[in-house]
């Protein structure tokens, strides 16, 4: 972030009626190069907010004068303060409270007692997102001003577009940094490729062990392209990576989908929706629970032979608040491979080749099963058959081999 490069120190306000909590958080955050302001009640906090504009508010839900939910509404209804992200601090992860927190404008929550690494990771994520949005908005405002005042000054306008492009590149690099490292071990091997069509896109994915036996795999595609889609994609990705959905067993895919559907209704998120594939592989039983919501078919193969095409069982996330989600379970043979991909790979409107579809894509995977350069060869092939030899949509592929 440019502010960091300029020596900027992000400012965090802690609002908690227990001074011991404030002291503990302040020490931890100051040690990690954050400037801290604190208040023990809502009245004191509002008075301070007349003079300062923090980059993040850590807000206790239970306070004696005004509770955290009511205070969050005050903040979000104030045009001068509404852009400040709020992370709720709570001693009890009750589902109704957490969902209410999202409804009144919170971006995340942290349960007490705090896990230091988790707290720092969430704080950094939301400050980075806020500062990215600020920089891009500021550059866009500067462009609009220059465009109005210097309509004939093409060179000046191009200079500002280059500045904006540089900031978008920084934001894109941040999104890329959230993607998982490729792994190779005696249980699983992964490979992937990630090519947003406009530097920032709605695709993201990840995988991690959620306990000793279960390996989670998740792949999502937010509608649209650009900043808005990327920000929502990052929010969902972090919820899955840090498992922040309230009171949810992440071993049950349909429960995960149900909570995501509640947290991201399209009416409250710029009418953005998303597709998702979520799976849990158990290394002891070699069974995989999985669920899909609007995603393209996921292929399970064994070398050059197909095994299964895992079709989506559910509707898109965010489109129906009353949706009921289901999952399925399959056996995973040794040395089989899972291929997950975004719909941009088989969109017929983007390619000149007739009859290019999921079946042809599966044929490509099977014919190149032993090709170490398969991912790049596929991208080269797609560019060759695409109109104008440029990719029009976000392209992401995740390959997981089960040893």
Buried (B, 14 or more C-beta within 10 A) or exposed (E): BBBEEEEEEBBBBBBBBBEEBBEBBBEBBEEEEBBBBBBBBBEEBBEBBEEEEBBBBBBBBBBEEBBBBEBBBBBBEEEEBEBBBBBBBBEEBEEEBBBBBBBBBBBBBBBEEBEEEBBBBBBBBBBBBBBBBBBBEBBBEEBEEBBEEEEEEEEEBEEBBEBBEEBBEBBBEBBEEBBBEEBEEEEBBBBBBBBBBBBBBBBBBBBBEBEEEBBBBBBBBBBBBBBBBBBBBBBBBBBBBBBBBBEBEBBBBBBBBBBBBBBBBBEEBEEBBBBBBBBBBBBEEBEBBBBBBBBBBBBBBBEEEBBBBBEBBBBBBBBBEEBEBEBBEBEBEEEBBBBBBBBBBBBEEBBEEEEBBBEEBBEBBBEBBEEEEBBEEBBEBBBEEBEEEEBBBBBBBBBBBBE
